Structures are given as structure tokens and as C-alpha cells.
Amino acid sequence: PPMPYTLQVAAYLKPEHADRYLKLLKQQAIDAYVITAHGNDKTWYQVRIAHFPDKATARTYGNSLKAKGIIDDFYVAREPKP
């Protein structure tokens, strides 16, 4: 994909927690979404932000959100290929 990178800003075991955080981000006009991931017999609800063409662009945006206090932390993730 042309924009294969994203920021993962949280992961929850309960979907309602992910939805609550998603709503807070969207209230601040942030392009956020939730995906599910499976591991260790658990389902994780990962909150991710936007799509970026490269890691450097994603990292810059993540650092700006962190500096503004909008997110606590993040890591750059690569979207799975469709």
C-alpha cells in the first residue's frame, strides 16, 4: 500500500476501552481507528492513528502528538498487507 505505516497508541483487552480512547482522539480531529489482533489466546483491540508513507513521517507526527499531551506514547507499526 502507498501508506503502509501507522502509529499504534494503545492496546486493550476490552473493546469498550479501545472505543472510549478512539472517541477521545476523534474529538480532537485525529484520524484514529481500532483493529483487532490475536496472540497468546487473547484478542487485543489496538488503537492506531493515521497512515504514513514512511517511518520517519509517522515518528514525527507521533512525537508532535506526544509533545502536545494528546497521547502518552506510540510506536510505528506496519499495516498488514491486504
C-alpha positions in Angstrom: 0.0 0.0 0.0 1.1 3.6 -0.6 0.8 4.5 3.1 1.9 1.3 4.9 2.8 2.8 8.3 0.7 3.8 11.2 1.0 4.8 14.9 -0.2 2.4 17.5 -1.0 4.4 20.6 -2.8 1.8 22.8 -3.9 -1.8 23.0 -6.7 -3.1 25.2 -8.2 -6.5 26.0 -11.7 -4.9 26.3 -13.2 -3.4 23.2 -15.1 -0.8 25.2 -11.8 0.7 26.5 -10.4 0.9 22.9 -13.7 2.6 21.8 -13.5 5.1 24.6 -10.0 6.1 23.7 -10.9 6.2 20.0 -13.7 8.6 20.7 -11.4 10.9 22.7 -9.0 11.0 19.8 -11.7 11.6 17.2 -13.0 14.5 19.3 -9.6 16.1 18.7 -10.0 15.6 14.9 -7.4 12.8 14.9 -7.7 10.1 12.2 -7.9 7.1 14.6 -9.2 3.6 14.2 -9.2 0.3 16.0 -8.0 -3.1 14.7 -8.1 -6.5 16.3 -5.0 -8.7 16.8 -4.8 -12.2 18.2 -2.0 -13.5 20.3 -1.4 -15.7 23.3 -5.0 -16.9 23.2 -6.2 -13.3 23.6 -7.8 -10.7 21.4 -6.3 -7.2 21.5 -8.0 -4.1 20.4 -5.3 -1.8 19.1 -5.9 1.9 18.7 -4.0 3.3 15.7 -3.6 6.7 14.2 -3.5 7.7 10.5 -1.4 6.2 7.7 2.0 7.4 6.6 4.3 6.7 3.6 7.4 6.1 5.8 8.6 5.6 9.4 10.2 9.0 9.7 6.9 10.8 8.8 5.0 8.6 11.3 7.5 9.2 14.0 7.5 13.0 13.5 3.7 13.1 13.8 3.7 10.8 16.8 6.3 13.0 18.6 4.1 16.1 17.9 1.1 14.4 19.4 3.1 13.3 22.4 4.6 16.8 22.9 1.0 18.2 22.9 0.0 15.7 25.6 -2.6 14.1 23.3 -1.0 10.7 23.5 1.2 9.1 26.2 3.4 7.0 23.9 3.4 5.3 20.5 5.2 3.0 18.2 5.4 2.9 14.5 3.6 -0.1 13.1 3.4 -1.5 9.6 -0.1 -2.3 8.3 -0.6 -5.9 7.3 -0.7 -6.5 3.5 -4.3 -7.0 2.3 
